[in-house]
Amino acid sequence: MKTLSKVFRIIILSFLIALTAAGAGMLGAFLPNMRERYMDKVITIEQVDKKKEEKEDKEDESKN
């Protein structure tokens, strides 16, 4: 009975290791694509100071 439980533990352990390796392999296949997806993105951040100045300039022009 002890040998059967040891064999059963080893089988389960090896099965879990195989599942982990398969999961890591699938995860590794998807993650590199994430980096490539965002490589060509242009940064579109506006500074609030410039936007306020532009707004004030437009108001001044509309008043004149």
C-alpha positions in Angstrom: 0.0 0.0 0.0 2.9 2.4 0.8 4.5 1.7 -2.6 1.2 2.3 -4.4 0.7 5.6 -2.6 4.3 6.7 -3.5 3.8 5.8 -7.1 0.5 7.6 -7.2 2.2 10.7 -5.6 5.0 10.6 -8.2 2.5 10.3 -11.1 0.4 13.2 -9.8 3.5 15.3 -9.2 4.8 14.7 -12.7 1.3 15.5 -14.1 1.3 18.8 -12.3 4.8 19.6 -13.5 3.7 18.8 -17.1 0.7 21.1 -16.7 2.8 23.9 -15.3 5.3 23.6 -18.2 2.5 23.6 -20.7 0.9 26.7 -19.1 4.2 28.5 -19.0 4.7 27.7 -22.7 1.3 29.0 -23.7 1.8 32.1 -21.6 5.2 32.7 -23.2 3.7 32.5 -26.7 1.2 35.3 -26.0 3.3 37.8 -24.0 5.8 38.8 -26.6 2.9 39.9 -28.9 1.8 42.4 -26.2 5.1 44.3 -26.5 4.9 44.5 -30.2 1.3 45.8 -30.1 2.3 49.0 -28.3 5.7 49.7 -30.0 4.2 52.0 -32.7 1.9 54.0 -30.5 2.4 57.8 -30.5 2.3 59.5 -27.2 -0.7 61.9 -27.2 -0.4 63.8 -24.0 -1.2 67.5 -23.9 0.1 69.9 -21.3 -2.7 71.7 -19.5 -0.7 75.0 -19.4 -0.5 75.2 -23.2 -4.1 74.3 -23.6 -5.2 77.1 -21.1 -3.0 79.6 -23.0 -4.5 78.6 -26.3 -8.0 78.9 -24.9 -7.1 82.4 -23.6 -5.7 83.4 -26.9 -8.8 82.3 -28.7 -11.0 84.2 -26.3 -8.8 87.4 -26.8 -9.1 87.0 -30.6 -12.8 86.6 -30.5 -13.2 89.7 -28.3 -11.2 91.8 -30.8 
